[in-house]
């Protein structure tokens, strides 16, 4: 435990300034996929199932499938 605390203190004492760069296309993709499509999938699932728990699961499954869809197409079509 002392080693862990010593490492943590050493990292904090270096006076480093870290910058994280987030591309605007990544931010836009997140907003569209997670927020817009997630909301649409939730509302459709809530209308179909009349259950908030199943609607949440449907929303999660819908957004995850949209995110993984390009990978599936690349595997089917090939290089």
C-alpha positions as CSV (number, residue, x, y, z in Angstrom):
1,X,0.0,0.0,0.0
2,X,2.9,2.4,0.7
3,X,4.2,1.8,-2.8
4,X,0.9,2.7,-4.3
5,X,0.7,5.9,-2.2
6,X,4.3,6.9,-3.1
7,X,3.6,6.4,-6.8
8,X,0.5,8.5,-6.5
9,X,2.3,11.3,-4.7
10,X,5.1,11.3,-7.3
11,X,2.7,11.7,-10.1
12,X,0.9,14.6,-8.5
13,X,4.2,16.4,-7.7
14,X,5.5,16.7,-11.3
15,X,3.3,19.7,-12.1
16,X,2.2,18.4,-15.4
17,X,-0.5,19.9,-17.5
18,X,-2.5,17.4,-19.5
19,X,-4.5,18.3,-22.5
20,X,-7.1,15.9,-23.9
21,X,-8.2,16.5,-27.5
22,X,-11.7,15.5,-28.6
23,X,-12.4,15.7,-32.3
24,X,-15.7,17.4,-33.2
25,X,-16.7,14.5,-35.4
26,X,-16.4,12.1,-32.4
27,X,-18.5,14.5,-30.3
28,X,-21.1,14.7,-33.1
29,X,-21.2,11.0,-33.6
30,X,-21.7,10.5,-29.8
31,X,-24.6,13.0,-29.7
32,X,-26.3,11.5,-32.7
33,X,-25.9,7.8,-31.8
34,X,-26.3,7.9,-28.1
35,X,-28.7,10.8,-27.6
36,X,-30.9,10.9,-30.7
37,X,-31.0,7.3,-31.7
38,X,-31.1,6.2,-28.1
39,X,-34.1,8.4,-27.4
40,X,-35.9,7.2,-30.6
41,X,-35.2,3.5,-29.8
42,X,-36.4,4.1,-26.2
43,X,-39.7,5.6,-27.3
44,X,-40.3,2.9,-29.9
45,X,-39.6,0.2,-27.4
46,X,-41.7,1.9,-24.8
47,X,-44.6,2.1,-27.3
48,X,-44.2,-1.6,-28.3
49,X,-43.6,-3.2,-24.8
50,X,-45.3,-0.7,-22.5
51,X,-42.6,-1.4,-20.0
52,X,-39.8,1.1,-19.0
53,X,-37.3,-1.6,-18.2
54,X,-37.7,-3.4,-21.5
55,X,-37.6,0.0,-23.2
56,X,-34.3,0.8,-21.6
57,X,-32.8,-2.5,-22.6
58,X,-34.2,-2.0,-26.2
59,X,-32.6,1.4,-26.3
60,X,-29.3,0.1,-25.2
61,X,-29.4,-2.8,-27.7
62,X,-30.4,-0.5,-30.5
63,X,-27.6,2.0,-30.0
64,X,-25.0,-0.8,-29.5
65,X,-26.2,-2.5,-32.7
66,X,-25.9,0.8,-34.7
67,X,-22.4,1.3,-33.4
68,X,-21.3,-2.2,-34.4
69,X,-23.1,-2.4,-37.7
70,X,-20.1,-1.0,-39.8
71,X,-17.8,-3.7,-38.4
72,X,-20.3,-6.4,-39.4
73,X,-20.6,-5.0,-42.9
74,X,-16.8,-4.9,-43.3
75,X,-16.5,-8.5,-42.2
76,X,-19.2,-9.6,-44.6
77,X,-17.9,-7.7,-47.6
78,X,-14.3,-8.4,-46.9
79,X,-11.1,-6.3,-47.5
